[in-house]
Amino acid sequence: MTARLTGKARTTALASLKGWKKVFKRDAIAKSFRFTDFNQAWGFMTRVALAAEKADHHPEWSNVYNRVEIVLSTHDAGGLSAKDAALARFIDSIA
């Protein structure tokens, strides 16, 4: 089971993420992405999906044309974990 981020580790992890917002009434973070078109959005999602599968950590997300909405939380930890911070950093690096 993955450990939930708490205390200083949580503060440090969240401070390193730019543009990610806390989700209301959940221990989760979210971010919206816009791309030129559907093809670019889908390509981005494909890269995220491959990394998520490799890490065995999958986002909650939706896609409408050029927009991708992503929510991250570690369900077996009951909230945010280091897995979420790592995936968020990867997502930001390819966006």
C-alpha positions in Angstrom: 0.0 0.0 0.0 1.2 3.5 -0.9 1.7 6.0 1.9 -0.3 9.2 1.9 1.7 12.4 1.9 1.5 14.3 5.2 3.4 17.1 6.9 6.5 18.6 5.4 6.7 15.9 2.7 3.3 17.0 1.5 4.0 20.7 1.6 7.3 20.2 -0.3 5.7 18.0 -2.9 2.8 20.3 -3.6 5.0 23.4 -3.6 7.0 21.9 -6.5 3.9 21.6 -8.7 2.9 24.6 -10.8 -0.7 25.2 -11.7 -2.1 22.1 -9.9 -5.0 23.0 -7.7 -6.5 21.2 -4.7 -9.9 19.5 -5.5 -12.8 20.7 -3.3 -13.7 18.1 -0.7 -11.1 15.6 -1.9 -7.5 14.9 -1.1 -6.6 15.3 -4.8 -5.1 17.8 -7.2 -6.3 18.8 -10.6 -5.0 20.7 -13.7 -6.5 21.7 -17.1 -4.5 21.6 -20.3 -5.3 23.1 -23.7 -3.8 22.1 -26.9 -4.0 23.3 -30.5 -6.3 20.6 -31.6 -7.6 17.1 -30.8 -4.6 15.4 -32.3 -2.2 17.2 -30.0 -4.4 16.6 -27.0 -4.7 12.9 -27.8 -1.0 12.5 -28.3 -0.4 14.1 -24.9 -2.9 11.7 -23.3 -1.2 8.8 -25.0 2.2 9.7 -23.5 0.6 10.2 -20.1 -1.2 6.8 -20.4 2.1 5.0 -21.2 3.9 6.5 -18.2 0.9 5.9 -15.9 0.7 2.3 -16.9 4.4 1.8 -16.4 4.1 3.4 -12.9 0.9 1.5 -12.2 -0.7 4.8 -11.2 -3.6 6.0 -13.3 -5.2 9.5 -13.5 -8.8 10.4 -13.6 -9.3 12.4 -16.7 -11.5 13.7 -19.4 -10.9 15.0 -22.9 -13.1 17.3 -25.0 -11.5 18.2 -28.4 -8.4 20.2 -27.4 -8.9 20.2 -23.6 -7.7 17.6 -21.1 -8.7 17.7 -17.5 -6.7 15.6 -15.1 -7.3 14.7 -11.4 -4.6 12.9 -9.4 -5.2 11.0 -6.1 -3.9 7.7 -4.9 -7.0 5.6 -4.1 -5.3 2.9 -2.0 -3.6 5.7 0.1 -6.8 7.5 0.6 -5.4 10.7 -0.9 -2.3 12.3 -2.3 0.9 10.3 -2.4 4.4 10.7 -3.8 3.0 8.8 -6.9 0.7 11.8 -7.6 3.5 14.3 -7.3 5.8 12.3 -9.6 3.1 11.8 -12.2 2.2 15.5 -12.1 5.8 16.5 -12.7 6.0 14.1 -15.6 2.7 15.5 -17.0 4.0 19.0 -16.7 7.3 18.1 -18.4 5.5 16.9 -21.6 2.6 19.4 -21.7 
